[in-house]
């Protein structure tokens, strides 16, 4: 696939290490589980993160029923991982880290729209380990996607979740607005 020049430029900008220092999303001395006395840093995924990222990725997929006999083929995982490091791909990954441990991930991509000039940002995947849920990790990842979309000139970020994901929707209702659209699909 050949991408238009402005999308390629945005991908190159986002693929480079972000010159902005990492944002800190928790305070030392917190008394809520895994974040005790540690700060959460959201950063771009690195090649050496693969083993820890894979644990998060497997957890995310298991949450949506893609495990065991319904697990994604390894080819999809490997291709997805390689896309994060290809400057010509509009797909990006960030992770939330605390005390050297990855606690969550977000994957997002940029695409054209027929109703606006600049590409939209679609957050395709968002996941935090169970012990980190409700402790600001998901919000930190969402805010980091917002920042990266803004840096790329994207006027909107959107995502979808399953209607049964009530816990996540409690957060989503605080950081975004429901569009009112219903998703239809047909597998081919």
C-alpha positions as CSV (number, residue, x, y, z in Angstrom):
1,X,0.0,0.0,0.0
2,X,1.3,3.5,-0.8
3,X,0.5,6.2,1.8
4,X,0.1,9.8,0.9
5,X,3.0,12.0,1.8
6,X,1.4,13.9,4.7
7,X,0.5,10.6,6.4
8,X,4.0,9.3,5.9
9,X,5.4,12.5,7.4
10,X,3.2,12.1,10.4
11,X,4.3,8.5,10.8
12,X,7.9,9.4,10.7
13,X,7.4,12.1,13.3
14,X,5.7,9.7,15.6
15,X,8.1,6.9,15.0
16,X,11.0,9.0,16.1
17,X,11.7,9.2,19.8
18,X,9.5,11.8,21.3
19,X,11.7,14.7,22.4
20,X,9.2,15.6,25.1
21,X,10.2,14.1,28.5
22,X,7.9,11.4,29.7
23,X,4.8,12.5,31.6
24,X,4.5,11.3,35.1
25,X,1.0,10.3,36.1
26,X,1.2,9.2,39.7
27,X,2.7,10.5,42.8
28,X,5.2,8.9,45.1
29,X,3.5,7.5,48.2
30,X,0.3,6.4,46.6
31,X,-1.3,3.7,48.6
32,X,-3.1,1.8,45.8
33,X,-1.4,-1.5,45.0
34,X,1.1,-1.7,42.2
35,X,1.8,2.0,42.0
36,X,2.9,2.3,45.6
37,X,6.0,4.6,45.7
38,X,6.4,4.4,42.0
39,X,5.6,6.8,39.1
40,X,3.9,5.7,35.9
41,X,5.6,6.8,32.8
42,X,3.9,6.5,29.4
43,X,6.4,6.1,26.5
44,X,6.8,4.8,23.0
45,X,7.3,1.0,22.9
46,X,10.9,-0.1,22.3
47,X,12.1,-3.2,20.5
48,X,13.5,-4.7,23.8
49,X,10.0,-4.5,25.2
50,X,8.7,-7.4,23.1
51,X,8.5,-10.1,25.9
52,X,6.7,-7.8,28.3
53,X,4.5,-6.3,25.6
54,X,3.6,-9.8,24.4
55,X,2.3,-10.6,27.9
56,X,0.1,-7.5,27.8
57,X,-1.0,-8.3,24.2
58,X,-1.9,-11.8,25.1
59,X,-3.9,-10.5,28.1
60,X,-5.7,-8.0,25.9
61,X,-6.6,-10.6,23.4
62,X,-7.7,-13.1,26.1
63,X,-10.0,-10.4,27.5
64,X,-11.8,-10.3,24.1
65,X,-11.9,-14.1,23.8
66,X,-8.9,-14.6,21.6
67,X,-6.9,-17.2,23.5
68,X,-6.4,-21.0,23.3
69,X,-8.1,-22.3,20.2
70,X,-9.3,-18.9,19.2
71,X,-5.9,-17.1,19.7
72,X,-4.5,-14.9,17.0
73,X,-2.0,-16.6,14.7
74,X,1.6,-15.8,15.7
75,X,2.0,-14.2,12.2
76,X,-0.5,-11.5,13.2
77,X,1.3,-10.7,16.5
78,X,4.7,-10.6,14.7
79,X,3.4,-8.4,11.9
80,X,1.7,-6.1,14.4
81,X,4.9,-5.8,16.4
82,X,7.0,-5.0,13.3
83,X,4.6,-2.3,12.2
84,X,5.3,-0.3,15.3
85,X,8.9,0.2,14.1
86,X,8.2,0.9,10.4
87,X,8.2,4.6,9.7
88,X,5.9,4.0,6.7
89,X,3.2,2.4,8.8
90,X,0.5,4.6,10.4
91,X,0.3,2.2,13.4
92,X,1.9,3.2,16.8
93,X,2.3,1.7,20.2
94,X,2.8,3.2,23.6
95,X,3.2,1.5,27.0
96,X,2.7,2.5,30.6
97,X,5.6,1.5,32.8
98,X,6.2,1.6,36.6
99,X,9.3,0.4,38.4
100,X,10.6,-1.3,35.2
101,X,7.4,-3.2,34.7
102,X,4.9,-2.7,31.8
103,X,1.4,-2.2,33.2
104,X,-0.5,-1.3,30.0
105,X,-0.5,-0.6,26.3
106,X,-2.3,1.5,23.7
107,X,-2.1,1.0,20.0
108,X,-3.3,3.7,17.6
109,X,-3.3,4.5,14.0
110,X,-4.0,7.4,11.7
111,X,-6.3,7.2,8.7
112,X,-8.0,9.5,6.1
113,X,-11.5,10.7,6.5
114,X,-14.1,12.0,4.0
115,X,-15.3,14.7,6.4
116,X,-12.1,16.4,7.4
117,X,-8.8,17.4,5.9
118,X,-6.5,15.9,8.5
119,X,-6.3,12.2,9.4
120,X,-8.3,10.8,12.3
121,X,-6.6,8.9,15.1
122,X,-8.2,5.6,16.0
123,X,-7.1,4.0,19.3
124,X,-7.5,0.4,18.4
125,X,-6.3,-1.3,21.5
126,X,-6.1,-0.2,25.2
127,X,-5.2,-2.6,28.0
128,X,-4.0,-2.4,31.6
129,X,-3.1,-5.4,33.7
130,X,-5.8,-6.2,36.3
131,X,-3.7,-5.0,39.2
132,X,-3.3,-1.6,37.6
133,X,-6.9,-1.0,36.7
134,X,-8.6,1.9,38.4
135,X,-5.2,3.5,39.3
136,X,-4.8,5.9,36.4
137,X,-3.0,3.8,33.9
138,X,-5.8,3.7,31.4
139,X,-6.4,7.4,31.7
140,X,-2.6,8.1,31.3
141,X,-2.5,6.0,28.1
142,X,-5.6,7.7,26.7
143,X,-4.1,11.2,27.5
144,X,-0.8,10.2,25.8
145,X,-2.7,9.1,22.7
146,X,-4.5,12.5,22.7
147,X,-1.1,14.2,22.9
148,X,0.4,12.3,20.1
149,X,-2.7,12.8,17.9
150,X,-2.5,16.5,18.6
151,X,1.2,16.6,17.7
152,X,0.4,14.9,14.4
153,X,-2.3,17.4,13.6
154,X,-5.2,15.0,14.0
155,X,-8.4,16.8,15.1
156,X,-10.0,13.8,16.8
157,X,-9.3,10.5,18.6
158,X,-11.9,7.8,18.7
159,X,-12.2,4.2,19.8
160,X,-14.8,1.5,20.4
161,X,-15.3,-1.0,23.2
162,X,-17.6,-3.9,23.7
163,X,-21.0,-3.0,25.2
164,X,-20.3,-5.4,28.2
165,X,-17.0,-3.6,29.1
166,X,-18.7,-1.5,31.9
167,X,-15.6,-1.0,33.9
168,X,-13.7,0.6,31.0
169,X,-16.8,2.7,30.0
170,X,-16.8,4.3,33.4
171,X,-13.4,5.8,32.5
172,X,-14.3,6.5,28.9
173,X,-17.4,8.5,30.0
174,X,-15.0,10.8,31.9
175,X,-12.4,11.4,29.2
176,X,-14.5,11.4,25.9
177,X,-18.1,11.5,24.7
178,X,-20.1,8.7,23.2
179,X,-20.7,9.3,19.5
180,X,-24.0,7.6,19.3
181,X,-22.9,5.5,16.4
182,X,-23.4,1.7,16.3
183,X,-20.7,-0.5,14.7
184,X,-21.8,-3.0,12.0
185,X,-19.4,-5.5,10.5
186,X,-19.4,-8.6,8.3
187,X,-16.5,-11.0,8.3
188,X,-15.4,-12.0,4.8
